[in-house]
Amino acid sequence: METVVSGIRSTGKLHLGNYYGAVQNFVKMQHEYNCFFFIADYHSLTTHPTPENLHSNVRQVVIEYLAAGIDPEKATIYVQSDVPAVTELYLYLNMNAYMGELERSTSFKDKVRAQPDNVNAGLLTYPVLMAADILLHRATKVPVGKDQEQHLEMARTFGNRFNRMYKNEYFPEPYAFNFSDKLVKIPGLDGRGKMGKSEGEANAVYLSDPAEVTRKKVMRAVTDSGPTEPNSEKPDAIQNLFDLMNVVSSPDTYTHFENLYNSCQIRYGDLKKQLAEDIVLATAPVRERIEEIAANTRYLREVIDYGAEKANKSAQQTVKEVRDIIGIKSF
């Protein structure tokens, strides 16, 4: 059984984009692959969260993974910092990662522009820690989006460089993996790009949002004055609403509003009301599970401890073998 590894930074609640774009596929993968799904709290330290926010964000992601249907008996759910071996492998890989290639990383250059007052070493070596996360379990499949493909390429580079340096084909090559033939991209409510945490609360609908909050967010979504000619092309903001409806609403509902738009009879208020109700309905089972699991602190502790045990077993075996290959052995 091939190994799949995927992590999500503990920077806040999961939104519709996370759910439809990734987590739903994780739920399917767990039945066919050896899956490790982790919460990347070390990665989130590059933005210096407060201890309170860091802890609550980690807890929230675990709750929402479980609520969405990831089964801790089938997949390994763990917190990155509960597995010390990842930092040891990170150290070894850093010894073979070169400044030039790290500085050329697209994500590093983007972060330097976005946060010029916080260009820390963690940002520079971010791809090395990501490689350690993947290689730690000797994964061959990594579900990633386009924006992470360069990091995955670097993980292959670091693994292959280790293999060449020590003349040992130890690390397999990890490749991008999409479980579904049809990739789902969830647009944000601000009319511009994809739904994301970094774009602000109003841009995203979170799985834990109460129904009334969801309704208010959708009703505030960006629209225009409406089409002036039949069958005209939709502006991005309007296309985003239809793309969301295509995911959460019935085909009949989508067709109904598509016909209204094409005949210049669309009323955006009606469309947004329908879309809001369909989102509320689609997310209700997950939202109810979030509330139920959040109240069960004992169960959460058991899940985290069990995941840490399974992840550490895999990680410690890898690091032991890496130490032996390098020549770091006890006398």
N, C-alpha and C positions, 0 to 999 in steps of 0.2 A: 504494500500500500504506500503510495507516494505521500510525501509530507508537504503540507500547505502551511505557510506562516503569514499572518497579517496582524498589524497593530494599528491602534488608533491613539492619537495623542490625547492625554487627559486635560483637555482645555475647555470642557463644557458639555452640555447636553447633546444628545444625538438628534439630528433633524431628519426631515423627509429624504433629503439627498443621501445621508448615510444609510438610511433604512432601505430605500428602493435601489440605491446604487451599489450597496455593498452587503449589508447585514442579511438581507433576504437570501442572497447567494451563499453566505456563510452557513445559514441554516441548512441549505441543501448539501453543501460540501461536506458537512460533518458526517454524513452517512456514507460517503464514498472515499474519503481521504483521512489521513492522520493529521488532524488540524490542531494548530496552536494559534489561538487568538489572544493577543496580549494588550494591556493598557500601558501605553508608552509614557510613564510618568517621568523617566529620566529625560526624554526628549523635550518635555514641556518645560524643563528647568531653564532652557535658553531664554525664556521670556520672564523669568524670575517671579513665578506666582507666589502668593502668600502661602504659608503652611496650611491655613484653614481652607483656602480655595483649592490647593493641590489635593488635599485629602478628600474634600467633598466631591471634586470632579472625578477622581478615580472611582469613588464609591458609586457615583451616578452612572458612569459608563458600564460598570459591572452589572448594576441593576438593569440597565436598558438592554445589554447583551442578553441577559437571561429572559427578560420580558419579551424580547423579539423572537425567542425560540431556540437560542443556542443552548444545547444540553451539556452540562459539565461532565456527564457520564460518557458522552460521545466525543466531545472536543475538549481540549485543554484551554481553560480560561485562566489567565494569570496576570499578575501585576509585574511589570518589568523589574522593578526594584526588589521584588521578592526572590529574584534569581541572580545571585551575586556573580555567577560564572559569566554573565554577559559583559560585565565590566572588565573581567580578566581577558576575555577574547578581544574586546575592544582595544585593550592595551597592546596585545600582540599584533593586531591588524594595523594599529597606528604606527608601529615600527616600520611597516612596509607601505605606508601611504605617503605620498609626496606632496609637498606644499603646492607645487604648481598645479597639479591635477585637482586639489581641493579648492584652490582659489578660482579655478575655471568653472567650478560647479555652478550651474544656472541658479539653483536655489540659494547658494551662498551670496551670489551677486545681487539677487533679488532682495535678500534680507538686509544686506549692507545698505541698499537704497532705502528700504522701508524703515529701518531702525538704525540710523547712523550713529546714535549715541550708545548703542548696545551691541557692538560687533565683538562678541566673545569667542573664545576658543571652541566652545561647544557648537557654535554655528559653523565654524570652519570644519570641524571633524564630525559634523552631523551625519554625513554619508557613511563614515566608518562605523559609527554606532548602529546605524540602520543595517549595514552589512553584517555586523556581529549578531544582531537580532535574528537575521535570516540564516546565517551560516551556523549559528549555535545549535540548531536542530537539523542541520544539513538538508534544508528544504530545497525542493526542486521547482515548486510552484508558488508564486507570490501574486495574489490579486492586487494589482495596482492600477491607478489611472495614468493618463498620459503625463501628468505633471511629476510622476515618480519614476518614470522609466529610466531617467539618467542615473538616479540613485541605484536602481537595480543593476544597471550596466556596471556601475562602480563596484557593487557587491561581487559581481562575476570577476571583475578585474582583481580585486583584493584576494578572492579565493584562489583564482588561477595563479596569481603571483606567489602566494604561499605554497601552492603545489609545486611550482617550478623551483622556488628557492630551496625547498627541502626534498625535491625529487620524490614526491609522494602525491599520488592522485587522491588526496583525502577529501577535499571539498567538492561536491558536485556543483554543476552550474545551475543557478536558479533562474527561472524565466517567468515573464509576466503570464498571468493565467486569468482567463475570464471563463467562469463556469457556465455562463449563459451566452448564447450566440448573439443575443440582442442586449447591448449595453444600454442601461437606463441612466439618463442624465436629467437630474431634477433642477429646473431653473429657479432662481430666487424671485422674490416678490417685488424687487426694486426695478425690474424691467431691463436689467443689464446682463449679468452673467449667471453662473450656476449658484445654487443655494449654498451658503457657507456661513460658518460661525464668525469669520473675520469681517463680514460685511455688515454686522449689526443685527440686533434682535428683530427688527422689523423685516429683514430680508428672509428670515427662515421661520418655518413652522417646526417646532420641536415636538418629539413624540410625547413628551410629558406635558405639553401645553394643555390647560383646561379648554373645554369646548368653546367657551366664550372668548378666550384669548385668541384661539385660532380664527374664529369668525371675524374679530376686529382686525387682525393682521391681513386677512384675505380681502376684506372690504376696503382696506387702505392701499391695496396693490395698485401699481401704476397702470393707467389706461390712457386712451386718447379720446378725441371727439367722435370717433367712429368712422367706418368706411364711407366713401362718397361715390364709389363706383362698384357695381356687382363684381364678385369674384376677384377683388383686388388682393394684392399681397399684404399679409399682416405685418405690421411693425414688430420689432423684437419684443416689446413689452406685452403686446397682445398675443403673439405667438407663444410666449412663456406661459400665459394663463391656459391656453389651449393644450400646451404640452403637459402641464400639470393635470388638467382634466383628463387627458388621454391615459394617464397612469391610475388615477383614483376613481374615475367615474365609469359608468357603464357605456358601452359603445353607442347605445341609443341616445344617451344624454349628449355625448360628444357630437354625434351626427346632427342632433337637433340644433345645437348652438352654432355648429359649422354652417348649417343651412341658413340660419338667421344672419350670420355674418355675411355670407356670400350674397344674400338678397338685400343687404343694407338695412335689416330690421333688428339688428342686435341691440340689446340694452345691457350694458356692461354690469349694471347693478344686479340684474337677474342672473347673469352668468356667474358673478362673484358669490352671490348668495348660494347658488347651487353648488359651486365648487367648494365653498366653505363647509357645507353640510356633508358633501361626499368625503372630504378630508376627515372631518370629525368621525364619520361612520367607519372609514377605512382604518383609522388609528385607534378606535375605541378599545379593541381587545388588548392591544399593547399598552395603552394608557392605564387600563384597569390592572393589568399585571404589574406595571411599574409601581403603582400605589400599594399593591399587595406585597410585593417583594421588598420594597423599601421599609415596610413595617416589620419585616422579619430579620432582625439583625443577626440572630443565631444562624439562620440559613445562609446568609451572606458570608459570614465568617467561615462556615464549613466549606462553601464553594471556593473561597479564596485560598484557604489552607490546602484543600484537595488539589486545586490547580497548581499551586506552588510546589507541592510534592511531585506531581507528574512532570512539570516543567524542569524542576531541578534534577530529576533523574536523568532526563535526556541531556540537559546542559552539562552536568558534571561529567558524564561519559565523554562528551565531545571535548571538553577542556582537558580532561585527563589524557586523552589520545593526542591532542595538540601539544601538550607539555612534553609528552614522550617523543613526538616527532621533532620538536625544537631541541630537545636535549635537557629540559628542565626536569630533573628526576631527584627523588629523595635518596639519600645515601643509607 
